[in-house]
Amino acid sequence: MESGALTSDWLSAYEAVPRHLFVPEVIWPGRAGMNRQHDRVTMAEDPDMWWEAVYRDAPITTQWDGGEYTGPGKGRTPTSSNSMPTMVFSMLAALDVQEGQSVLEIGTGTGWNAGLLSQRLGGDNVVSVEVDRTTAEAANNRLRLAGLLPLVVVGDGADGYADAASYDRVIATCSVGSVPAAWREQTVTGGVIVTPWGPTYGGEAVARLTVSKDGSASGPFVGSSAFMRMSVQRKTFPPTRAFLDGDEWPGSGVRSETALSPDDAGDWVHMFAVGVQVPDLFCRVEQLEGAAYRLWVLDTGITAWATADYEPGRTRYPVVQSGARRLWDELELAWRWWDRQGRPGFDRFGLTVDSEGERVWLDSPDQPVPVKA
């Protein structure tokens, strides 16, 4: 791969375990660098488009709404996928497996990642946990047809798989907002956990955590990511109308202006920096006329809301805030903190997880990112 994600130590596994063996006949191709899907493509109806999608460096959605939606078109929530090859091999590089090591994978999906690990380490050293039975059975069939024999377990990935513990490496192919304690408990001292992690507001990156003797785990973020949330940690946010008490926007909201563009509040690393500091924020986007839009900022406790309207060419943007808190002010303070630190990318952030909780830090563990209580 031109990105350099496919290093020489994974090349033979990539060649022996081709992606097409682990992609179902019905797919929704994604776009590289984006978590948006095209409409359904089937191998039977459009084989050329199917093959092109399989060997493009982009993610492929393989299930919607837990399998309840099959198309045509798209469902509401993607619930399984075959990840972008660059991301797959970047995370495997971060995992840094060595011969003879054991690996626990969280989220079997189509089985490709488990297949690559099994080719490299041998199936006896790989356990993969998948919450959806149908997905797990289909992946297991693909693996066996390819001559690969990891242990595929149907279960809640948050619980790991204690029966085969402990593991030298743990890798998650779904994102979390809180690293399950079982993953640390089932990893050897000095072992590594590689997992996508992100706050409620948005933004996400892959954390590479090393487990210490005391059971804590800490390490840097090694790159941006955009994975589906682990099923047990998926959240359903209240509808916008729940915040308005039957009124129409802007109701009794307090009007002001800001020089901070809503675009600057919606970039991936910006969302990460804001979300870490204000953990109960979430947002929605309402399209307005042309390229204009309204960014809604809301809190999970349904106590306050704010809007900021974006229009191309403007340098100041209308803001409306209502409720017990001034959420745009909180967001802007968090953004200004990130700006004062030199606008750090994901590579300057890190994460520590222990019995007391989780702390995101900047540059070193003794510099925690401030969190609004």
Disulfide bonds with the S-S distance in Angstrom:
none
